């Protein structure tokens, strides 16, 4: 699975954890380990020049200064190189003792920049970084080098906080491509290291309630009547909350099938609330040795480096954290046309599933729309999913944007159950009546 692994080394405690875990992973997956240390001689040379003005008068002569500069540069370059090689010797000796394939890499420059450049220039399946380095203080939860690298590299990253890899592996699932990539990684670790496996999925209906309350506080009586606020609130309570729970349970059902196919048992937990908060509380209670999460989630937009939930978990989770999904995301970037929240134009006559579906299927992944299909136990979406007429889409445009797509999905389910191949304005009205009995949609 992980055939070539990069390990950042700086002789800190977390760096030593990285080496030990890298060796453990290499033994299980047959990986080549590349240990890398970066030293910055130019930084010390700049600092020496900054201090020149404070030297005693006898050292202010330009010829004397130049000799001191040359001497300092020679000593710093040689000394830092020797120290850096000693750091790599620790890595090499551990790898030799464990008889795992390895290489040492010594780079000069700004640490985070050189690590990122190396990762972008070479194909690594996994990068292992210590959450903290030599300059860590007690208040730190994530070092600056680690954070900068994590945001910029395009591969899976294991952020190491301790040496432990002996307890449960927990994977967070939200139906996104990266989260299902994380499931595959979790299964591989659980099988290889004989670990217990758990998956948690958290949906957040509370935001929508807060949004409704916020709207209610600013709408005038007349505007509320036009907006038909009470009916929209009923729609939310009866459909959106239940719909979200159903969708996220579907993600866990898919995880169960993936684990069963791999011959593993898995504990699944569905919760509602703020995702990172609920996952952290689960971690505090269950004490897993590793959390695996997608780098980005279902709300990903182009150019996003890391999702907010994942970023909070990366900083606050006390266990090791594996950010997954970027490897498969990079492979699909050229053909990705599908997004769980992508809105098609009113003239589109295409199914929601794009051409990247086949690539996902071949790699063992499943997108959210397909997970929803599995919930309903219907024929594949490629042949089942009805298309929308322009009038039908216009009829649902006045539904608040933050609930519109979920309502449309419910209407599609309604149409699928009755064998409709096309969703018209009349079918929208039928579904409206069935769902709420009191016409919560706006008439156009």
C-alpha positions in Angstrom: 0.0 0.0 0.0 2.7 2.5 1.1 5.7 1.5 -1.0 7.8 4.7 -0.6 7.7 6.7 2.6 9.3 10.0 3.5 10.3 10.6 7.1 11.3 14.1 8.4 14.2 13.9 10.9 15.4 16.6 13.3 16.6 14.5 16.3 13.6 15.6 18.4 11.5 13.2 20.4 8.7 13.3 17.9 11.3 12.6 15.1 12.4 9.5 16.9 8.7 8.4 17.1 8.5 8.9 13.4 11.5 6.7 12.7 10.1 3.9 14.9 6.6 4.0 13.4 8.1 4.2 9.9 10.1 1.0 10.5 6.9 -0.7 11.8 5.0 0.3 8.7 7.9 -0.7 6.4 7.9 -4.2 7.9 4.2 -4.6 7.2 4.0 -3.1 3.8 7.5 -3.7 2.4 8.2 0.1 2.2 11.3 1.9 1.3 12.0 4.5 3.9 13.6 7.8 3.0 14.9 9.7 6.0 15.5 13.4 5.4 17.0 16.2 7.4 17.2 19.8 6.3 19.8 22.3 7.7 20.0 26.0 7.0 23.6 27.3 6.9 22.5 30.5 5.2 20.4 31.4 8.2 23.5 31.4 10.5 25.5 33.4 8.0 22.7 36.1 7.9 22.6 36.2 11.7 26.4 36.7 11.8 26.1 39.7 9.5 23.3 41.1 11.6 25.7 41.1 14.6 28.7 42.6 12.8 27.8 46.2 13.9 28.0 45.2 17.5 31.5 43.7 17.3 34.4 45.5 19.1 36.3 48.2 17.0 39.3 46.0 16.2 37.0 43.7 14.3 35.3 46.5 12.2 38.0 46.7 9.6 36.6 45.3 6.3 39.5 42.9 5.7 39.2 41.5 9.3 35.4 41.2 8.9 35.8 39.3 5.6 38.2 36.8 7.2 35.8 36.3 10.1 32.9 35.8 7.7 34.8 33.2 5.7 35.9 31.4 8.9 32.4 31.5 10.3 30.9 30.3 7.0 33.4 27.4 6.8 32.8 26.3 10.4 29.0 26.6 10.2 28.8 24.7 6.9 31.1 21.9 8.1 29.6 21.8 11.6 26.0 21.7 10.5 26.7 19.1 7.9 28.4 16.9 10.4 25.5 17.3 12.9 23.0 16.6 10.2 24.8 13.5 9.1 24.8 12.3 12.7 21.0 12.7 12.8 20.7 10.6 9.7 23.1 8.0 11.2 20.5 7.4 14.0 17.9 6.8 11.3 20.2 4.5 9.2 21.3 2.5 12.2 17.7 1.8 13.4 16.8 0.8 9.8 19.8 -1.6 9.5 19.0 -3.2 12.9 15.4 -3.7 11.7 16.6 -4.9 8.2 14.2 -2.5 6.3 15.2 -0.8 3.0 16.2 2.8 3.5 17.9 5.8 2.1 19.3 9.0 3.8 18.7 12.4 2.3 20.5 15.6 3.4 19.1 18.9 2.1 20.3 22.5 2.7 17.8 25.3 2.8 14.7 26.4 4.7 13.3 23.2 6.3 9.6 23.3 5.3 10.4 24.7 1.8 12.9 21.9 1.0 10.6 19.2 2.4 7.7 20.4 0.2 9.9 20.7 -2.9 11.2 17.1 -2.3 7.6 15.8 -1.9 6.5 17.6 -5.0 9.5 16.3 -7.0 9.4 12.7 -5.9 6.6 10.2 -5.7 6.0 9.3 -2.1 3.0 7.3 -1.0 3.2 8.5 2.6 4.9 11.3 4.5 5.6 10.9 8.2 6.1 14.1 10.2 6.4 14.8 13.9 3.7 17.1 15.2 6.4 19.1 17.0 10.1 19.6 16.5 13.1 20.7 18.5 11.7 24.2 19.1 8.5 23.0 20.7 7.2 24.5 23.9 4.6 23.2 26.2 1.7 25.2 24.7 2.3 24.0 21.2 0.0 21.4 19.7 1.3 21.6 16.1 4.7 22.9 14.9 5.0 25.5 12.2 7.0 23.2 9.9 4.5 20.4 10.2 1.6 22.7 9.5 3.2 24.3 6.5 4.1 21.0 5.0 0.7 19.4 5.6 -1.1 22.3 3.8 1.1 22.1 0.7 2.0 18.5 -0.1 -0.1 16.2 -2.3 0.1 12.9 -0.6 -1.1 11.1 2.5 0.5 12.4 5.7 0.9 10.7 9.1 1.3 13.4 11.8 3.0 11.6 14.7 2.2 12.6 18.3 3.3 9.5 20.2 5.0 6.1 19.6 1.8 4.1 20.0 0.3 2.0 17.3 -1.2 -0.8 19.3 -4.7 0.2 20.0 -7.8 0.9 18.0 -7.8 2.6 14.6 -10.5 5.2 14.2 -11.7 6.5 10.8 -13.9 9.5 10.4 -16.4 9.2 7.5 -18.5 11.9 5.9 -19.1 10.4 2.4 -16.4 12.3 0.6 -13.8 10.7 -1.6 -11.0 11.4 0.8 -12.9 9.9 3.8 -13.5 6.6 1.9 -9.7 6.7 1.0 -9.2 6.9 4.8 -11.4 3.8 5.2 -9.1 1.8 2.9 -6.1 2.9 4.8 -7.8 2.1 8.1 -8.6 -1.4 6.9 -5.0 -1.9 5.7 -3.6 -0.8 9.1 -6.1 -2.9 11.1 -5.3 -6.0 9.1 -1.6 -5.6 9.1 -1.2 -4.7 12.7 -4.1 -6.8 14.0 -5.8 -3.8 15.5 -9.5 -3.1 16.3 -11.3 -0.9 13.8 -14.0 1.7 14.4 -15.7 4.3 12.2 -17.6 7.4 13.3 -19.9 9.5 11.2 -21.2 12.9 12.4 -23.9 14.9 10.8 -24.7 18.5 11.9 -28.4 19.5 11.7 -27.8 22.2 14.3 -26.4 24.7 11.9 -29.7 24.7 10.0 -31.7 25.3 13.1 -29.5 28.2 14.0 -29.9 29.6 10.5 -33.7 29.3 10.8 -33.6 31.1 14.1 -31.4 33.8 12.6 -33.8 34.3 9.7 -36.8 34.5 12.0 -35.2 37.2 14.0 -34.8 39.6 11.1 -37.9 38.8 9.0 -40.8 41.2 9.2 -44.3 39.7 9.6 -45.0 40.4 6.0 -41.7 38.9 4.8 -42.3 35.8 6.9 -45.7 35.3 5.2 -44.1 35.6 1.8 -41.3 33.3 2.8 -43.7 31.0 4.4 -41.2 30.6 7.2 -43.2 28.2 9.4 -43.8 25.8 6.6 -40.1 25.8 5.7 -39.2 25.1 9.3 -41.6 22.2 9.4 -39.9 20.9 6.2 -36.6 21.1 7.9 -37.6 19.3 11.0 -39.5 16.5 9.2 -37.2 16.0 6.2 -33.8 17.5 6.6 -32.8 16.1 10.0 -34.1 12.6 9.1 -32.6 12.9 5.7 -29.1 13.8 7.0 -29.2 10.9 9.5 -30.2 8.5 6.7 -27.4 9.7 4.4 -24.7 9.5 7.1 -25.9 6.1 8.2 -25.6 5.1 4.6 -22.0 6.0 4.7 -21.5 3.8 7.7 -23.3 1.0 6.0 -20.9 1.2 3.1 -18.0 1.2 5.6 -19.4 -2.0 7.1 -19.5 -3.6 3.7 -15.9 -2.6 2.9 -14.7 -4.0 6.2 -16.7 -7.3 5.7 -15.1 -7.7 2.3 -11.7 -7.4 3.9 -12.7 -10.0 6.5 -12.8 -7.5 9.4 -15.3 -6.5 12.1 -15.8 -2.8 12.6 -17.6 -0.8 15.2 -19.7 2.0 13.7 -21.1 5.1 15.5 -23.5 7.7 14.2 -23.7 10.9 16.0 -25.2 14.4 15.5 -23.5 17.6 16.5 -20.4 19.6 15.6 -18.2 16.9 13.9 -14.8 17.7 15.3 -16.2 18.2 18.8 -18.1 14.8 18.8 -15.1 13.0 17.3 -12.8 14.4 20.0 -15.1 13.3 22.7 -15.2 9.8 21.2 -11.4 9.8 21.1 -11.2 10.8 24.8 -13.5 7.9 25.7 -12.1 5.2 23.5 -8.4 6.2 23.4 -7.5 5.0 19.9 -3.8 5.0 18.8 -4.6 6.5 15.4 -7.3 8.7 13.8 -7.6 8.6 10.1 -9.5 11.5 8.4 -9.9 12.8 4.9 -7.8 15.9 4.2 -11.0 17.6 3.0 -14.6 16.7 3.3 -17.9 17.0 1.5 -17.8 20.8 1.6 -14.5 20.9 -0.3 -14.1 23.7 -2.8 -11.3 24.1 -5.4 -8.0 25.0 -3.9 -8.9 24.1 -0.3 -5.8 22.6 1.4 -7.4 21.1 4.5 -11.0 21.0 5.8 -11.9 22.8 9.0 -13.0 19.6 10.8 -9.7 17.9 9.9 -7.7 20.9 10.9 -9.3 21.0 14.3 -8.8 17.3 14.8 -5.1 17.6 13.6 -4.4 20.2 16.3 -6.5 18.8 19.2 -6.6 15.0 18.9 -4.1 13.5 21.3 -3.4 10.5 19.1 -1.5 10.1 15.8 -3.4 11.5 12.9 -3.3 10.2 9.3 -4.6 12.6 6.6 -5.8 10.5 3.8 -7.3 10.9 0.3 -5.0 13.2 -1.4 -3.3 10.4 -3.4 -6.6 9.3 -5.1 -7.7 13.0 -5.3 -4.7 13.8 -7.3 -5.3 10.9 -9.7 -8.9 12.1 -10.3 -8.2 15.8 -10.5 -8.1 15.8 -14.3 -11.5 14.0 -14.7 -13.3 15.2 -11.5 -16.6 16.7 -12.6 -18.7 15.5 -9.7 -19.3 17.2 -6.4 -21.9 16.2 -3.8 -23.1 19.8 -3.7 -22.6 20.7 -7.4 -25.6 22.3 -9.0 -26.3 21.4 -12.5 -27.9 24.0 -14.8 -31.6 23.9 -15.5 -31.0 22.6 -19.1 -28.8 19.7 -18.1 -30.0 16.2 -19.0 -27.1 14.3 -17.4 -27.1 12.0 -14.3 -25.4 13.2 -11.2 -22.7 10.7 -11.4 -19.7 11.8 -13.5 -17.0 10.0 -15.5 -14.8 9.8 -12.5 -17.2 7.2 -10.9 -15.5 4.4 -12.8 -12.1 5.4 -11.6 -13.4 5.5 -8.0 -15.1 2.1 -8.4 -11.8 0.6 -9.7 -10.0 1.9 -6.7 -12.5 0.7 -4.2 -14.1 4.0 -3.4 -17.8 5.0 -3.4 -19.1 8.5 -3.6 -22.0 9.9 -1.6 -24.6 9.7 -4.2 -23.9 6.0 -4.6 -24.0 5.5 -0.8 -27.5 7.1 -0.8 -28.5 4.7 -3.6 -27.4 1.8 -1.4 -29.6 3.1 1.4 -32.7 2.8 -0.8 -31.6 -0.6 -2.3 -32.4 0.7 -5.7 -30.9 -0.2 -9.1 -27.7 1.6 -10.0 -28.0 5.4 -10.4 -26.7 5.3 -13.9 -29.9 3.7 -15.1 -32.3 4.8 -12.4 -31.7 8.5 -11.7 -34.4 10.7 -13.3 -33.6 14.0 -15.0 -35.1 17.3 -14.0 -37.1 19.6 -16.3 -36.4 23.3 -16.3 -39.8 24.0 -14.7 -39.2 21.5 -11.9 -35.9 23.0 -11.0 -37.3 26.6 -11.1 -40.0 25.4 -8.7 -37.4 24.4 -6.1 -35.1 27.4 -6.5 -36.8 29.4 -3.8 -36.0 26.8 -1.2 -33.2 28.2 1.1 -29.8 27.2 -0.5 -28.6 25.4 2.6 -31.4 22.8 2.4 -32.2 22.9 -1.3 -30.0 20.0 -2.4 -31.3 17.7 0.4 -34.9 18.4 -0.6 -34.1 17.7 -4.2 -32.6 14.4 -3.2 -35.7 13.5 -1.4 -37.8 14.4 -4.5 -35.5 12.2 -6.6 -36.0 9.3 -4.2 -39.8 9.8 -4.4 -39.5 9.8 -8.2 -37.3 6.7 -8.2 -39.7 4.7 -6.0 -42.5 5.4 -8.5 -40.5 4.6 -11.6 -40.5 8.2 -13.0 -37.8 8.8 -15.6 -38.3 12.6 -15.5 -39.1 15.0 -12.7 -41.6 17.6 -13.8 -43.3 20.4 -11.9 -46.3 18.1 -11.3 -44.1 15.5 -9.6 -42.5 18.1 -7.4 -46.0 19.1 -6.3 -46.9 15.5 -5.7 -43.8 14.9 -3.6 -44.5 18.2 -1.7 -47.9 17.0 -0.7 -46.7 13.5 0.4 -43.8 15.0 2.5 -45.6 17.7 4.4 -49.3 17.5 3.7 -49.5 21.3 3.8 -47.7 22.5 0.7 -44.4 23.9 2.1 -43.0 24.9 -1.3 -43.6 28.2 -2.9 -45.9 28.3 -5.9 -44.3 29.7 -8.9 
